[in-house]
Amino acid sequence: MEKAEDLSTPVSGQMDEDNTKVYSDTTDDKGKDYSDTTDARPDRSSRISLFQRKKKDDEERQSDTSSTKRYRIVQPTYKYNMEFKKVGKCIIINNKNFVEMDTREGTDKDAGDLQKCFRNIGFDVNVYNDLTCDDMERILSKAACEDHKDAACFACVLLSHGKEGCIYGTDKPMPINDLTAFFKGDRCQSLIGKPKLFFIQACRGSEFDNGIQADSGSSNDNLEMDANPGCKIPVEADFLYAYSTVPGYYSWRNPGKGSWFVQSLCSVLNEFSKELEILQILTMVNYKVARNYESQSVDPLYNEKKQVPCVVSMLTKELYF
């Protein structure tokens, strides 16, 4: 199928009664052209008539063959296949002690609760404590190189300090993408078409969410291909990122009880992991964090603050554990 050219560059003019573009005279008395254009892309307005003729020719050819062409519509299965020998591996990286940053008190409770939670779901769980950036890269790179053909999915939990786009090792920050990239389809082929889940408990900036008062009166062999043989899958497909907070904001953790996000995640997974789809689960987590938590501090700057997690999904099917 031929791709239509992008003719989105704005051109001076107005619409006539039948919605056909009528172009105004954009030349001055000396004949100089003053048509609107953009700074980033060339003006393709001179190619419009050529494109319109080409489009008309294509439509005529399609009408001539429409009586003989037939297309097979493939009805995909909108659930990930979980009928594998193993649910999959879950790696938990728990960074508590840092060279130049505060100790993350409470993170050990998060790591312990997560380990129990994911084991109950059926994952093979490995916990790693206080890793440098090189250590994190080495462990996740090794995991991506393993054969996951008998596993239904993969999960990774990162517990650390952070800033937008970055997670901290015990020594320094590094881009989160450097860690997740090991599992892309072009680098980890045994997980192609399978869900790859990343749960990230870390700050994403230094902004506070002050909240707002709501109106109380407001009511492989096992890879299933859903399209024709030989179809491509985007290397970024089948990833899910569940962040503890939205871009730019702090993420809250209680030194005794653990982080708001992880504790809510474990609570919902323990109760509904066998019943609800993953995005339903994470929506409930969003609700619990947003409604049930508010910071308490003797420092007014840190008192009565709110938080809401953020889910970024490139999953292509529903995921039920």
N, C-alpha and C positions, 0 to 999 in steps of 0.2 A: 504494500500500500504506500503510495507516495505521500510524503509529508507536506502539508500546506505551509507555505511561507508565513512567517509571523509579520503581520502588517499592523502591529499595534502602535507604531509611531504616530503621535497625534498630528493631524493636518487641519489647518484652518478651514472652517466651513460650517454648514448647518444642514439639518435634515429637512427634505421636502415632505410632501404629504404621504408619499408611499414609502417613507423611510430610506430613500436613496440619498446618498451623500451628495450635496450640492456644494461645490467648491467656490469660495469667494475669490475675487481678484486680489492677489497678494503682492502685486508689483506696484512700484511707485511710478511717477511720471517719467522717470529715466529708464524704466524697464527692469530695475533691480528687484530680485525675488526676496520677499520677506515672509515666506511660509514658516509656520511653527515647526520646530524640530526639537530633538533631545540632545543633551550633552554627551550621552554615553553611547548612543547607537546611531548609525547613519540613517538618513531620511530615505525611506524606500517608496515614497509616494509616487515616484515616476514609474514604478513597476506594477502599480495597481491594475492598470488596464490590461497589461500582459497577463497578470494572474487571473483576472476575471475571464479573459478569453480561454485560458488554459482550463479553468474550472468548468466553463461551459462545455468545452470539448470532452473533458472527463465524464461529465454527467451524461452526455450523449452516448459515449461509449458504454457506460454502465447500463443505460436503459436498453441498449441493443442486446446486452448479454444477460439481463436480469432474468429472463425467462428460462435460461439454461443453467445459471449458477446456483448452487445450493451450499449452504454453510452448516457445518455440524456444530451445534452448541453443546459444550461440555458442562455438565452440572457438577461443580466441585463439591467435595466433602468439606464442610466448614468446621470440622473438629480435628485437632491434631491427633494422630494415632499414638496412643499411649500403651499399646499392646506389645511391649518389649520386655526383655528379660529383666531390665533394671529401669527404674525411674530416671536415674542419672546421677551425676556427681554434683555436689554442692561444695564450693570452696568459700570459707569464711576467713577474711583477713581482718584481724582485730588489732589495730594500732592504738596503743594506750600511752606509751612513753616516748617522748620526742627529744631531740637534741636541743632545740631552741623554742619549743612551744609547751603550753600547759599540758599536764597529765590529764587524760580523758577519764576521769573517775566515773564509774558506772558502766563503762563499756564491757567489762567482763561479764556483768549480768546479761547484757544484750547478747553477747557471744554465746553464753551458756544456754539462754532461752532459745536462740535461733538454732543451735545445734540439736536440741531436743525436738523442736518443732519440725525441722526439715527431715530428721530421722523418722519421725512419726509418719510423715508423708511417704517416705520410702527412699529418700535420697541417701547416697553414700557421702557422709559429711567429713570434711577435713578442715580443721581450724588451725590457722597460722597466726602467731602473735608477734607484734612489734617488728614489722618488716621494713627494710629500706626500699627505695624505689627499684633498685636493681633486683632485690629479692622478689618483689611483687611481679616484676616482668618475667623473671625466671620461672616462678611457680605457675603463672597463668600461661606462659608460652609452652611449658611442658604439658600442662593439662590440655591445651588445644591440639597438641601433637599426638595425644593418645587416640586410640580407636574407640569411638563412641557408637559404633554400629549397633550394639546391643542396648543402647540407652535411648530413652524417649526424649530427653531434654538435658539441659545444663543450667546450673544456677551458680551465681557468685554474689557474695555479700561483702561490701567494703565498709568498714567501720573506722573512721578516721577524721582528722581535721580536713577542711577543704576550702576551696574558693571556686568561683564560677569556672567550670570546665576542668578543674584540677582536683586531684586527691593527694593527700600528703603521705609519703613514706615517713619513717621516723627521722629521716635526714633532710628531706626537701619535698617540694610539690612536683607533680608530674601530670600531664594531660590524661584524663580518664580514657579518652579515645585510644591512647597508646596501649591500654590494657584490654579494652574490648575488641580492638582490631584483630587480635589473634584469632578470634572466633568467627570472623567474616567467612562467607561462603567460599572465597577464593583461597583461604588459608587453612580452614578446618572443614574438610569435605565430609567427614563422617557426621557432622551436625547440620549439613545442608537440609533445609526443609523442616528442621526441628527447632523448637523454641529455645532461645538463649536468654536467660533472665538475669538481670543485674539489679540488685537492691543496694542503694547507696545512702548511708547515714553519714552526712557531712554537711558543713556549711557551704553555701554557694554565694556568699557575699557578706556584707556587714550591715545590711539594712534590717530594721525592726519592723515587724508587722504589728501595728498598734491595735488592730481590730476595729470594728465598727458596731455600734449597738443596733441590732436588728429590731424591726418593728414587731413587737410581741403579738400584735393582732393579725399579722399576715399569715393567712392560712398556708540410597545404596540398594540392597534388595528390598529393604524395608522402606525405602523412600517412596512415598505416594506422589505421583505426578498427576495433577488435576487437569492438565492441558495436553495437547498433542505431544508425542514423543519428541525429544530434542528441544523442548521449550527452555528458556532461560529463567533463572531466579535471581533477583537482585542480590548482590553480596551483602547489602544492608538489611535484607528481609529477615523476619522471624526473630528480631531482637525486641526486648522489652526492658526499659529503664524505669525503675521506681525510685525516685529521689525523695529524700525526707523533707525537702522544702523546695520552693520555687526559686528560679534564678534571682540572684542578688540578695538573698535573705539569709539570716542566721538560722541554724537548726538547733533545737533545744534538747538538752539531756539533763536528767536528774542524777546527781552523784550516787544516790542510794537506790533508786528505782529503775534506772536506765533511761534510754532516750524515748521521747514520745512516739516517734515513728516506729521504731523496732518493737516496742512493747505492744503497740496497737496492731502491727503486722502479725506478731506471734499470736495475739489474742484471737484475731479473725481467722487466721489459718488453722489454729487448733480447733475452732468450732465449725468452720465451713469449708475446709480444703477439699473434702470429698463431695461437696454438694454444689458449690458455686463456681462459675467461670472466673478466671484470674482477674479480669477487669472489674467484675462485680466485687470480688474480694478487695481489690485495691481501692475501689470507690468507697467501700465501707471503712477502709483504713483512713482514707481522706476525711470522712465524716467524723470518725472517732477523734482524730488529732485536732481537727478544726473546732469541734464542739466541746470536747471533754477536757481540754488542756488550756492552761493559762499560766504564764510564768509568775513566780512569787520571789521577790527579792527585796532586801532592805534598801538597795540602791534604786531610786525611782527610775533611772535610765533603763533598768532591766526588768522592771516590775510590770505586771499585767500585759505581757506581750503574747501574741498569738502565732500560729504556724499552720500551714496547710501543705501536705505533700504534693508531689507532681509526678504524673505518669506520662511517659513518652513511649508509645507503642508502635512498632513496625510488625507486630504479629499479623499473620495472614489468615489465621483460623482461630476458632475458640479453643481455649486450653482448659481442660478439666483434669485435675490430678486423679 
